[in-house]
Amino acid sequence: MSRVHDMGGQTGFGPVPVADDGTVAFHADWEARVYALAAVLRQRGLFNSDEMRDAIERLPPAEYLGASYYERWLGAIETLVAEKASHGKGPA
């Protein structure tokens, strides 16, 4: 059974854009800030890559499909920070 985030190989979503030089491409400054925020929070130990992916995959389907790539990242970061704060878990 396919879930909303399992779009690889599904029809109707178009090709995945890839930069020729292999760099991370940002369409707007805020996307670079979200990327940097995620990197800093990972480095500080707030969450790891598996937790980030899980939080992205837990976004409600309508939100997931209506969001851009970095909007999904931001939604996942918001979820993780709220969850960690409510459990009293944060970076050491």
Secondary structure, DSSP 8 states (H G I E B T S, - for coil): ---TT--TT-TTS------TT-----SSHHHHHHHHHHHHHHHTTS--HHHHHHHHHTS-HHHHHHS-HHHHHHHHHHHHHHHHHHTT----
